[in-house]
Amino acid sequence: MIVTLIVSCEIAFWVLLALGLTLRYPARRPRLGAAVLLCEPLLEAVLLVVTAVDLKNGAQPDWKHGLAAVYIGFTVGLGHSTVKWVDVRVAHRFADGPPPVRPPRYGAARAVHEWRVAGRWTAAAMTAIVLLQAAAWYVGGDGDTGPLVSWQRTMLFVIGLNVLIAGSYTVFPKREPVKDR
């Protein structure tokens, strides 16, 4: 049931995003579109409540409960930037908005961009780690929390990988190609 709910939340996220942006730009109803977009956090609230109720009703914590926490964490950490990314492209396509700004490709500007991306992923993973720990405490010492701890290690790996990528752009910045005269 939890996996079905996670998939349903992901589908609903994209449906609400499409509906909100359709109302905002082609239908020229920006307030209604914004209201629809503001409904997206309710999806995560529903998933959190259903997961907690499932655990409260005696379900053994397993990878599905961990996946629910990770999904919520990633939505918290990356959801806003995803909506912004899509919004700029839809505005450009349907509302004569400016073209999307491409991320910098070289030097310190690229390193700063990569650190921002790493920050978003770190926020997502840390949110997931906190939710996983809360779930472990919620279950208590009687239940097997091994799958939740395993997800926490995976989230630490995600943080480490993003810091490594951002750090590589800092230590070894990509140089702009030399132009021939």
C-alpha positions in Angstrom: 0.0 0.0 0.0 2.8 2.4 0.8 4.6 2.0 -2.5 1.3 2.5 -4.3 0.8 5.7 -2.3 4.3 6.9 -3.2 3.7 6.3 -6.9 0.3 8.0 -6.6 2.0 11.0 -4.9 4.6 11.3 -7.6 2.0 11.2 -10.4 -0.2 13.7 -8.5 2.8 16.0 -8.1 3.3 16.2 -11.9 -0.4 16.4 -12.5 -0.8 19.3 -10.1 2.3 21.0 -11.6 0.9 20.7 -15.1 -2.5 21.9 -14.0 -1.1 24.8 -12.0 1.1 26.0 -14.8 -1.6 25.5 -17.4 -3.9 27.7 -15.3 -1.1 30.2 -14.7 0.0 30.7 -18.3 -2.2 29.4 -21.2 -5.5 30.0 -19.2 -4.1 33.3 -17.8 -5.4 32.6 -14.2 -2.2 33.1 -12.2 -3.8 33.2 -8.8 -5.7 30.0 -9.4 -2.6 28.4 -10.8 -0.6 29.4 -7.7 -3.3 28.0 -5.5 -3.1 24.7 -7.3 0.7 24.7 -7.0 0.4 25.4 -3.2 -1.6 22.1 -2.9 1.5 20.1 -3.7 2.8 19.9 -0.1 -0.5 18.3 1.0 0.7 15.2 -0.9 3.6 14.8 1.3 1.5 15.4 4.4 -0.9 12.6 3.4 2.1 10.3 2.7 3.6 11.1 6.1 0.3 10.5 8.0 -0.5 7.2 6.1 3.1 5.9 6.8 2.8 6.9 10.5 -0.6 5.2 10.8 0.8 2.1 9.1 3.6 1.9 11.6 1.3 2.7 14.5 -1.0 -0.2 13.4 1.9 -2.6 13.9 3.5 -2.8 10.5 7.2 -3.8 10.7 9.3 -1.0 9.3 10.8 -2.0 6.0 12.2 -0.5 2.9 8.8 0.9 1.9 8.5 3.0 5.0 12.1 4.2 4.4 11.3 5.0 0.8 8.3 7.1 1.9 10.6 9.2 4.2 13.2 9.5 1.3 10.4 10.6 -1.1 9.2 13.3 1.4 12.8 14.4 2.0 13.6 14.8 -1.7 10.3 16.7 -2.3 11.2 19.1 0.5 14.8 19.6 -0.7 14.2 19.5 -4.5 10.5 20.2 -5.1 10.8 24.0 -5.1 13.7 24.1 -7.5 11.9 21.6 -9.8 8.8 23.7 -9.8 10.9 26.8 -10.5 12.8 25.0 -13.3 9.6 23.9 -15.0 7.8 27.3 -14.4 10.6 29.3 -16.2 10.4 27.0 -19.3 6.6 27.1 -19.4 6.6 30.9 -19.0 9.1 31.2 -21.9 7.1 28.8 -24.1 3.5 30.1 -23.4 3.8 33.5 -21.9 6.6 35.2 -23.8 8.8 35.0 -20.7 12.6 35.3 -20.9 14.5 32.2 -22.0 15.8 30.0 -19.2 19.2 31.0 -17.9 21.7 28.2 -18.4 23.9 27.3 -15.5 27.5 28.6 -15.7 29.8 26.2 -17.4 33.3 27.3 -16.3 35.4 28.4 -13.3 34.3 29.7 -9.9 30.7 30.4 -11.1 30.3 26.7 -12.0 31.7 25.7 -8.6 29.2 28.0 -6.9 26.4 26.5 -8.9 27.5 22.9 -8.0 27.6 23.9 -4.3 24.0 25.2 -4.5 22.9 21.9 -6.1 24.8 20.0 -3.4 23.0 22.1 -0.8 19.6 21.2 -2.2 20.5 17.5 -2.3 22.0 17.7 1.2 18.8 19.4 2.5 16.7 16.6 0.9 18.9 13.8 2.3 19.0 15.4 5.8 15.2 15.8 5.8 15.0 12.1 4.9 17.5 11.2 7.7 15.5 13.1 10.3 12.2 11.5 9.2 13.9 8.0 9.2 15.2 8.6 12.7 11.7 9.8 13.8 10.2 6.6 12.4 12.8 4.5 14.2 12.0 6.3 17.5 8.3 6.0 16.8 8.6 2.2 16.3 10.7 2.0 19.5 13.2 -0.6 20.6 10.7 -3.5 20.0 10.7 -3.3 16.2 13.4 -4.0 13.6 14.6 -0.6 12.4 17.4 -2.1 10.2 15.8 -1.0 7.0 15.4 2.5 8.2 19.0 2.7 9.3 20.0 1.3 5.9 18.2 4.2 4.2 20.0 6.6 6.5 23.3 5.3 5.3 22.2 5.6 1.7 21.3 9.3 2.4 24.7 9.9 3.9 26.2 8.4 0.7 24.0 10.8 -1.4 25.4 13.8 0.7 28.9 12.6 0.3 28.6 12.1 -3.4 27.2 15.6 -3.9 29.9 17.2 -1.8 32.5 15.2 -3.8 31.1 16.5 -7.1 30.9 20.1 -5.9 34.3 19.9 -4.3 35.8 18.6 -7.6 34.5 21.7 -9.4 36.1 23.8 -6.7 39.5 22.0 -6.7 39.6 21.3 -10.4 37.6 24.1 -12.0 36.6 23.5 -15.6 38.4 26.1 -17.7 36.9 28.0 -20.6 38.3 26.9 -23.9 40.9 29.2 -25.4 39.5 31.0 -28.5 41.7 31.2 -31.6 42.2 34.6 -32.9 
